[in-house]
Amino acid sequence: MTIAATKAVEQRDAYPEKEYQKSLLRFLTCGSVDDGKSTLIGRLLYGSGALFQDQIDTLTADSKNSGTQGDNLDFALLLDGLTAEREQGITIDVAYRYFSSAVRQFIVADTPGHEQYTRNMISGASTADVAIILMDARKGLLTQTRRHSYLASLIGIRHVVVAVNKMDLADYSESRFRKLEQEYRAFAAPLGDATISCIPLSALEGDNIIEASERMPWYDGPSLLQYLDSVDLEIDRLADQSFRMPVQWVNRPDSDFRGYSGMIVSGSAKPGDQVRIQPSGRTTHISTIITPGEKNDVAVAGQSVTITLADEVDVSRGDMLCTSDLPAEVADKFEVTIIWMNEQPMLRGRSYLLKIGARTVTATIGQIKHKVNVNTLEELAAKQLDLNEIGVTDIVLDQPVAFDAYQKNPQVGGFILIDRFTNNTVGAGLIHFALRRSQNIHWQAIDVNKQAQAEQKQQKPCVVWFTGLSASGKSTVANCVQQRLYEMGRHSYLLDGDNVRHGLNKDLGFKDADRVENIRRVTEVARLMVDAGLITLVSFISPFRSERQMARTLLEEDEFIEVFVDTPLAVAESRDPKGLYRKARRGDLLNFTGIDSPYEAPENPEIRIDTTALSAVEAAESILSELTRRGILD
Amino acid sequence: MSNHAEARQLHTRSLTHLERLESESIHIMREVAAESERPVMMYSIGKDSSVMLHLAQKAFHPSPPPFPLLHVDTTWKFQEMYAFRDAVAARVGMDLIVHINPDGLAMNIDPFADGSSRHTDVMKTQGLKQALDKYQFDAAFGGARRDEEKSRAKERIISFRTSQHRWDPKNQRPELWQLYNTRKSKGESIRVFPLSNWTERDVWQYIQLEQIPIVSLYLAKPRPVVRRDGALIMVDDERMSLARGETLQMLKVRFRTLGCYPLTSAIESDADTLDLVVAETLAARSSEREGRAIDKDSAGSMEKKKHEGYF
């Protein structure tokens, strides 16, 4: 060995090996600024040596300028991120912090405590091993404490620490602490089987944060950091569960290699293991495993790997590799808990994109069973979920997916809901169980099918969907179109909004959730009519883009023709044949589209009709010529 | 013996934090590559880029990463950085796109004369937007970490950008479990930060463990420097002229972070091997961005730049 090489080896050996052997723990802090949450995290960062000198200098300067702790360091100032928040003095978002002890690396999800930030707390909690719930020793168990505890249990955090803070302001009193501990344990017992540890501390003074405090000799438990250093890791628990790996990516550099890449979310795998591919149910066994470290004797939960299989089976992105003796279940209808995260409410009957594992499908909200008052845990009836509300509902997917119950395996039982138009993540969901009914109703194949019906009538069935404000002229134009079709010997039917509300939909009102259901039903009826070979005219206000989009996706690509009857509100209101606008303006008619209920105009309709420029007959002619151009009429 | 028990025996220890971070980054890259039409990896030549590129090679092995590299060049990087960049591109066999803002060239933007803020805006922020528009990239990987700066600590791993490349910190998508929402409409894009949860220490430890090649500027050696406003600035080419009273000195220095040479200050150090650099980093008492002029322009300056489209 050369001298240089020897020196390098010596340096490397001198380097503390345990730096590489640290494990990773993620935790969540729940509480508000008033509870001293920011001070607690700041103290942890400071005490563990995670802060650099220039950060401490900045903090010292900031503490003098805008601090609230006199000459002492105001640790809360370390944690406020964005300018606007700094001005308001509150933490609005989830912020992530990093520090390490001698044995572990920590990722802290710092989330705000108020009820309007429930979605932020849920996001931070979804990846946490531990939740630290702050309690002010003087105030005890508050509504907020109950809410945070409920949310932590809902999201399945298995270890809860109650940090009884500000003990310095409670005379470091053992009796006070014991009383609070007892109260908390009594409250939390029914919430679930998470372990609960209570630690008396003072973030401001540093008691029981890093080391045991001499000011509370009566407490013989661990300090907060000692606790965090020794608590069980969720990833180790997951490693003992059944093997699951959602396939993210099919790796095919050439015809000789076909690997399936993904993260093992639970269990472990080694070459030779038999696996089942869900939802198809095919089985094979593992040939090789490529781990990031290239060693392929075994791979465990938390590792991103590439697996090759013994047989040439059909596997694509979104499928899940499972241990064959205990595979994930497969279903398309579920009871779930939903945490709603968007300003636009979740509506029964509306459909969203649902992402679970590496698969994205369409999900429609079914019956909402109840929502939960997050402060009292009371169950309330609900037709919709608003921002930060939590409820239990049925959902139906457009195709079966692999899953485990969330409680059993959060990595395979959790999903997100995505709005089809804004692409925002609007909700998070936890699967309770599959609803089996869907498995007992099978599609009956019918010999006289859509094609046969259409051929008999010698026409191409479709839906011509008229949307527009009340009194925009939808029904008048649709009526003209139908008359012309009749003259041409075509078989058609006109579904009119007012008429359908007299029968099929007479149980529905005009709230958003009712409007969604109104359109869902008429869409299904229109579909049946297309199956029967009819040219189906639908004349409904249909104010929401989401539901019109849903109708479009339920039909074949060239079967849905959207006609936007584009009449400005002022013109429609001046026509007002039924006097409805006047009533709505007087406040006698609520939820009227265009007045106090929104109308979302189509962005790219197949046909746009300007009724201020065309007569009804001219409009009908232009629609017919477009239908001819599209090959529906000849 | 059951499968689990057997496997647990083979794998008795918990995964280390570096193994967890590595797998998380790989997971993010695969997810974005699978769901995007035209992804690209930002390559800035620094140590974070080196780690990110190394992870990308692992993520798609034995295939090459299914996206090109993009370097938005300001023309003011260190000479050693350009040499390293070209060597890396040749070694990894990925396409390297170099984009220089032609307007900035025409204006002859000079960080000494124009100041760091204008230089960064024109050559980096505007240059980046031009490149993303020109090649229609809908997802761009960046090596930023949350421990670098306060506003970064709140940014999502998948960070949505409007068609004008703007970031709205008040309207970020919730991110749960490991379910990433990469959806966007035409013209919109996402910035992706696979190293979000890495710290500076993690990056150095990983470089050491995996023996990842890095630019030699990170290792100490005697270099020509000038002390200016309390910072040590390396005189890398003839475009830098000395002010009255400044003297050129040869000092043994290295860099903790690399940017444009006039905006990046060196530290005096004897750490001339990777192992020594790591040891020094673990014992460091100041944060790495201390050497970057861009963060100090005004309070909340990074957040402001990010609003405007900066990485």
Contacts between the chains, C-beta under 8 A, distances in Angstrom:
chain1	res1	chain2	res2	distance
A	8	B	273	6.3
A	8	B	275	6.3
A	11	B	273	6.9
A	11	B	275	4.2
A	11	B	276	6.6
A	11	B	279	7.3
A	12	B	275	5.4
A	15	B	275	6.3
A	15	B	278	6.9
A	15	B	279	6.1
A	19	B	205	6.4
A	19	B	282	7.0
A	20	B	16	6.2
A	20	B	18	6.7
A	20	B	205	6.6
A	20	B	209	6.5
A	21	B	13	7.8
A	21	B	16	5.9
A	22	B	16	6.2
A	22	B	17	5.0
A	23	B	14	4.6
A	23	B	15	7.2
A	23	B	16	6.4
A	23	B	17	6.1
A	24	B	15	7.6
A	24	B	16	7.7
A	24	B	17	3.8
A	24	B	20	4.5
A	24	B	21	7.4
A	52	B	284	6.6
A	52	B	285	6.0
A	52	B	286	4.8
A	52	B	287	4.0
A	52	B	290	7.7
A	53	B	285	4.1
A	53	B	286	5.1
A	54	B	286	4.5
A	54	B	287	5.5
A	54	B	290	4.9
A	55	B	287	5.7
A	80	B	150	7.6
A	81	B	150	4.6
A	81	B	151	5.8
A	81	B	153	5.5
A	81	B	154	4.7
A	82	B	150	7.5
A	82	B	151	5.7
A	82	B	154	6.3
A	82	B	169	5.5
A	82	B	300	7.5
A	82	B	303	5.8
A	83	B	299	7.2
A	83	B	300	3.9
A	83	B	303	5.8
A	83	B	304	7.9
A	84	B	170	7.7
A	86	B	300	7.7
A	92	B	170	7.7
A	93	B	154	4.6
A	93	B	169	7.3
A	93	B	172	7.0
A	94	B	154	7.0
A	95	B	153	4.5
A	95	B	154	4.9
A	96	B	146	5.0
A	96	B	153	5.6
A	96	B	154	7.9
A	96	B	196	7.5
A	96	B	197	7.0
A	97	B	153	6.9
A	98	B	146	7.3
A	98	B	147	4.9
A	98	B	197	7.5
A	98	B	199	4.8
A	100	B	201	7.6
A	104	B	17	7.5
A	105	B	17	3.9
A	105	B	199	8.0
A	105	B	202	7.6
A	107	B	197	5.9
A	119	B	174	5.6
A	120	B	174	7.5
A	122	B	174	7.6
A	122	B	176	7.1
A	123	B	174	4.5
A	123	B	175	5.9
A	123	B	176	5.4
A	126	B	176	4.2
A	126	B	177	4.8
A	127	B	176	7.8
A	127	B	177	6.5
A	127	B	178	7.7
A	233	B	14	5.8
A	235	B	14	6.8
A	235	B	15	6.4
A	235	B	20	7.2
A	236	B	14	5.5
A	239	B	8	7.1
A	239	B	11	7.7
A	240	B	4	6.0
A	240	B	8	7.0
A	243	B	3	7.5
A	248	B	27	7.2
A	248	B	30	4.5
A	248	B	31	5.8
A	248	B	34	5.7
A	249	B	30	4.6
A	249	B	33	6.8
A	249	B	34	5.1
A	249	B	60	7.7
A	251	B	60	6.6
A	251	B	62	7.3
A	251	B	63	5.5
A	252	B	63	7.2
A	253	B	62	5.1
A	253	B	63	4.1
A	253	B	64	7.8
A	257	B	62	6.1
A	259	B	62	7.8
A	261	B	30	5.6
A	261	B	59	7.5
A	261	B	60	7.7
A	262	B	27	7.8
A	262	B	30	7.5
A	263	B	23	6.1
A	263	B	26	7.8
A	263	B	27	4.6
A	263	B	178	6.9
A	265	B	178	7.7
A	267	B	4	6.8
A	267	B	7	7.9
A	268	B	3	7.4
A	268	B	4	6.6
A	268	B	7	3.6
A	268	B	8	7.1
A	268	B	11	6.6
A	269	B	7	7.4
A	270	B	3	7.8
A	270	B	6	7.6
A	270	B	7	5.9
A	270	B	10	7.2
A	273	B	3	6.1
A	290	B	61	6.7
A	292	B	19	7.3
A	292	B	22	5.2
A	292	B	23	6.4
A	292	B	26	6.4
A	292	B	58	5.1
A	293	B	19	7.4
A	297	B	10	5.9
A	298	B	7	5.0
A	298	B	10	4.3
A	298	B	11	5.2
A	300	B	7	6.7
A	300	B	11	5.1
A	300	B	15	7.0
A	302	B	15	5.0
A	302	B	19	7.4
A	302	B	20	5.7
A	302	B	23	5.9
A	303	B	15	6.9
A	303	B	19	7.0
A	303	B	23	5.1
A	304	B	22	7.6
A	304	B	23	4.1
A	304	B	24	7.8
A	304	B	26	3.9
A	304	B	27	5.1
A	304	B	30	7.3
A	304	B	59	7.1
A	306	B	61	7.3
A	317	B	34	5.7
A	323	B	3	6.7
A	341	B	174	5.1
A	353	B	183	7.5
A	355	B	179	5.3
A	355	B	181	6.8
A	356	B	179	7.5
A	358	B	31	7.2
A	358	B	34	7.3
A	410	B	177	6.9
A	411	B	177	6.6
A	411	B	178	7.4
A	414	B	176	6.8
A	414	B	177	5.0
A	414	B	179	7.1
A	415	B	179	7.0
A	416	B	174	7.8
A	416	B	176	5.9
A	416	B	179	4.9
A	416	B	181	6.4
A	418	B	181	5.6
A	418	B	183	6.0
A	423	B	181	7.2
A	423	B	183	4.0
A	423	B	184	5.7
A	423	B	185	6.5
A	423	B	188	8.0
A	424	B	173	5.8
A	424	B	181	7.9
A	425	B	173	4.4
A	425	B	174	5.1
A	425	B	175	7.6
A	425	B	176	7.7
A	425	B	181	4.7
A	428	B	174	7.0
A	428	B	176	5.0
